[in-house]
Structures are given as structure tokens and as C-alpha cells.
């Protein structure tokens, strides 16, 4: 949101509801733009525009595409995985990849494990919020505790055994109640959720095959991208 808009909010020339609507439309626009750029409904959401317009954004979006090069496929795999986790910045994503590379074992598997260990990812998997974008905002605004302490860093690395919960004052938020009741996503084995108490335990780091991506992710191509 630009400074001029902020000044209008503060001066009272725009109601707070307009500000909230502007923020929400901005978030929706961001994630839907990623869907259309990728040409896939990467979060499996029924409202994604790609369901009705299966082509890229802009006036040239419907043009026939030529064969994609190996580099193009690697880049697309990286952008799709990065976008899925809330469109992480390139700097952050490269740092996560570098850490995965230093760990023992398969780098692609380690990369997925590190991404799934992020606090915003676990909040999303626990169904405390409807989207990974909302998960980041939810954490940043101080609505989450880890092992009894407030944590407001979305990229915070959770360890197996950590207990993540919605703060008591935030448990009646419509966003949370609607997300927990939604049938859009299922709970997963590596995050044990007590929906009534709004608590979740991060049980273990998952294998790539366990992560419920709605579309095909190719972390092996991401490794190739950074290795080339």
C-alpha cells in the first residue's frame, strides 16, 4: 500500500474497511497472478482464475508456446516451488537452498523438509488459516505461539516436538474458524492437530512424497537450476 493511501486512511478521508479490502485484493491478486504465470492451480483452490482461464496473464497470454528449454523447465520448477510457499524472495529461497545443500542426504528432500519446517507453512498445514499468504500475515501480526512463547517471524524454523498454537485472544477470528471448518484441505500425518484447542504439534520432518502438493513439484529440477 503506497504512502498516499496511508495518509488518506490516517486523515479519515477513507474508511478502515476500504483499507482492509485493498489489502485483501492485493493478496488475492498476488497469488492468482502466480497461478496464471505458472499455468497451474498450484494451491488447488476452487476460486483460482486458472480454472476458467487456463492461460497466462496479459494480452499475449493465449499465444501458443514453443518447446521449453531445460533451463526454462528448471526455472519454472524453482518459481513454482518458491511461489507455493507464499512467493518467498529469491534471497530467502537461495539461503534455504544453500542450507539444504550443506545437510547430509538428498538435497531435494532436505529442501522440502526445510520449507515445510517454516512456521508459516506449519500454520497453513494445521488449517489455522486458509492460505499460505494468510499464514505469513497471521504469524507476523503476533497471533501464534510456539512452545508457549509468541513468535512473529514467519520463517522461524520449527523442530520436531514443537507445539504451535493460536493465541487465545485470536481464537474467535472468523479467518481461523472458517479455515478449520473448511473441507478444502485435509490434515496431514506430520502435523498433529487438536482443532478444538487450536494447537498443533510438529511431529517430524516430512519426506517429499508426503507433502500434499495439489500439483507436481520437482525439487530435483530446482537443485539442477542452482547447480548449473
KAKACOR-V388931 format. One record per backbone hydrogen bond with DSSP energy under -1.0 kcal/mol. CO is the residue of the C=O (numbers start at 1). NH is the residue of the N-H. Records with the same first field share a line. If there is no record, write none. Layout:
# KAKACOR-V388931
CO=NH / NH
This chain:
# KAKACOR-V388931
2=6
3=7
4=8
5=9
6=10
7=11
8=13 / 14
15=19
16=20
17=21
18=22
19=23
20=24
21=25
22=26
23=27
24=28
25=29
26=30
27=31
28=32
29=33
30=34
31=35
32=36
33=37
34=38
35=39 / 40
40=42
41=44
45=48
48=51
49=52 / 53
53=55
58=61
60=63
61=56
69=73
70=74
71=75
72=76
73=77
74=78
75=79
76=80
77=81
78=82
79=83
80=84
81=85
82=88
83=86
89=93
90=94
91=95
92=96
93=97
94=98
95=99
96=100
97=101
98=102
99=103
106=110
107=111
108=112
109=113
110=114
111=115
112=116
115=118
117=158
118=122
119=123
120=124
121=125
122=126
123=128
124=127
131=135
132=136
133=137
134=138
135=139
136=140
137=141
138=143
139=142
143=167
144=151
145=165
146=149
149=146
153=156
154=120
156=119
159=162
162=202
163=147
164=200
165=145
167=170
168=171
170=173
173=177
174=178
175=179
176=180
177=181
178=182
190=203 / 204
192=201
194=198 / 199
198=166
199=194
200=164
201=192 / 203
202=161
207=210
208=211
211=213
218=221 / 222
219=223
220=224
221=225
222=226
223=227
224=228
